[in-house]
Every structure is written in structure tokens, then in C-alpha cells.
Amino acid sequence: MAIAKASSDKKALDIVMIDMRKVPSVCKYFVIASGTSTTQVRAIADHIGEKLREKRERLWHKEGEREGLWVLLDYGDVVAHIFYEQTRRFYDLERLWADCPQESLRETGRYAKKKSKTRPKAFKKRHKAARRSSRKR
């Protein structure tokens, strides 16, 4: 929860916690968040590091900070994945681990279980229409 809170402090988008305890894995939770630029991705990762150092949590491993497209922070039981938006859409870890319980951080700062793995029909219709209109140009 501290990782998700620290991510939220730096305006991270679409923060999701995935409970990995019921599948063979190297950790208990994934925390996934996005930034709108590589600079923001690095800032989110740095802020998480600062907040967890204050709590005396040990960082086991860190990857990807120089590029800023996907920063991985391994704290043993919790692994944080901080993505640049387009990189997150490409890898789609939430879909990869769809069998695991997932919670999404809302604007209020509270977690809510994801109810549906599919998008609402209205969303699909809007995007289908947008794709059609962009092809005509």
C-alpha cells in the first residue's frame, strides 16, 4: 500500500495492485502504475524509493531507470512496475495476470476490486467509430 500511495503522490495514472499469492511467483504483490513521460516515470520511482527508505524497507533490485520506459523496483514481497503509458499498453501485465485478484486505486485514494475484465459497450462503440473516422482521412 505504501508503494501505491507514493505513486499517487506523484500523480501516477491507473495504479493497480495484483495479488500474486495464489500463483507460483517470486513475490506476493505487483503494483503497476503509469506516467505520462519518462521524466514522470523516473520521478515516481524516485519518490517510491524515498518513501520506502523512510520506512526502512530494503530495495533488492532496480531496473530501467535510465531509460524511463519501465522501471522495476523489487522490494522482495512487493514488486513495483512503473511504466511509460505506451509501454504499459504494449506489455499489458494486467491481462497477463488476469487470473489473479486485482485492485485499482480510484481518485479518492481507495482501492476497489475490478468488477469486469471487459470494456463497457459504450466505450467499444465510441472507439470503433473513432477508428472508422480516422481511416477515412
C-alpha positions in Angstrom: 0.0 0.0 0.0 2.9 2.4 0.7 4.1 1.9 -2.9 0.7 2.7 -4.3 0.4 5.8 -2.0 3.8 7.1 -3.0 2.9 6.6 -6.7 -0.3 8.5 -6.2 1.7 11.4 -4.5 3.5 11.9 -7.9 0.3 11.8 -9.9 0.8 8.3 -11.3 -2.0 7.0 -13.5 -4.0 3.8 -13.4 -2.5 2.4 -10.2 -3.3 -1.3 -9.9 -2.3 -3.9 -7.2 -2.2 -7.5 -8.3 -2.4 -10.2 -5.6 0.1 -12.9 -6.6 -0.1 -15.1 -3.5 -2.2 -17.8 -5.2 0.1 -18.4 -8.1 3.7 -19.7 -8.0 5.6 -16.4 -8.1 8.6 -14.7 -6.7 6.6 -12.0 -4.8 3.2 -11.6 -3.1 2.1 -8.4 -4.9 2.7 -6.4 -8.1 1.9 -2.7 -8.0 1.6 -1.3 -11.5 1.4 2.4 -12.3 2.0 4.7 -15.3 3.5 8.1 -16.0 2.9 10.4 -19.0 6.6 11.0 -19.7 9.9 9.3 -19.0 10.7 12.1 -16.5 7.5 11.4 -14.6 8.2 7.7 -14.6 11.6 8.3 -13.0 10.1 10.8 -10.5 7.5 8.2 -9.4 10.2 5.6 -9.0 12.5 8.0 -7.0 9.6 9.0 -4.8 8.7 5.4 -4.0 12.4 4.8 -3.2 12.4 7.8 -0.8 9.2 6.8 1.0 10.2 3.2 1.4 13.7 4.1 2.6 12.0 6.2 5.3 10.1 3.0 6.3 13.4 1.1 6.3 12.3 -1.2 3.5 15.2 -2.8 1.6 15.3 -2.4 -2.2 16.5 -5.7 -3.6 16.8 -4.7 -7.2 16.1 -1.8 -9.5 16.0 -1.8 -13.3 15.1 0.5 -16.2 15.5 3.9 -14.5 18.0 5.3 -17.1 15.5 4.7 -20.0 12.4 5.6 -18.0 10.1 3.4 -20.1 9.6 0.7 -17.5 11.2 1.0 -14.0 11.1 -2.2 -11.9 11.5 -1.9 -8.2 11.9 -5.2 -6.3 11.2 -5.0 -2.6 11.0 -8.7 -2.0 7.3 -9.4 -1.3 6.2 -6.5 -3.5 7.4 -5.6 -7.0 6.5 -2.2 -8.4 6.3 -1.7 -12.2 6.3 1.9 -13.2 5.5 2.3 -16.9 5.5 5.0 -19.6 1.9 4.9 -20.8 2.6 3.4 -24.3 5.0 0.8 -22.8 2.3 -0.3 -20.3 -0.3 -0.8 -23.1 2.2 -2.9 -25.1 3.1 -5.3 -22.2 -0.4 -5.3 -20.6 0.6 -7.0 -17.4 -2.9 -6.8 -16.1 -4.2 -9.0 -18.9 -1.2 -11.4 -18.5 -2.1 -11.9 -14.8 -5.9 -11.6 -15.3 -6.5 -14.8 -13.2 -5.1 -13.0 -10.1 -7.2 -10.7 -7.9 -6.7 -7.1 -8.9 -7.5 -3.8 -7.2 -7.4 -0.4 -8.8 -6.7 2.9 -7.0 -9.5 5.3 -7.6 -9.3 9.1 -7.5 -10.5 9.0 -3.9 -7.4 7.1 -2.9 -9.3 4.0 -2.1 -9.0 0.6 -3.7 -11.8 -1.1 -5.5 -11.8 -4.6 -6.9 -12.1 -4.7 -10.6 -15.5 -5.9 -11.5 -15.1 -6.5 -15.2 -12.3 -7.6 -17.4 -14.1 -6.3 -20.5 -14.8 -2.8 -21.5 -18.3 -1.4 -21.5 -20.2 -1.5 -24.7 -20.4 2.4 -24.9 -16.6 2.5 -24.8 -16.3 0.0 -27.6 -18.8 1.8 -29.8 -17.0 5.2 -29.3 -13.6 3.8 -30.1 -14.9 1.8 -33.1 -16.5 4.9 -34.5 -13.3 6.9 -33.9 -11.2 4.2 -35.7 -13.6 4.3 -38.7 -13.4 8.1 -39.0 -9.6 8.1 -38.7 -9.4 5.6 -41.6 -11.4 7.9 -43.9 -8.9 10.7 -43.5 
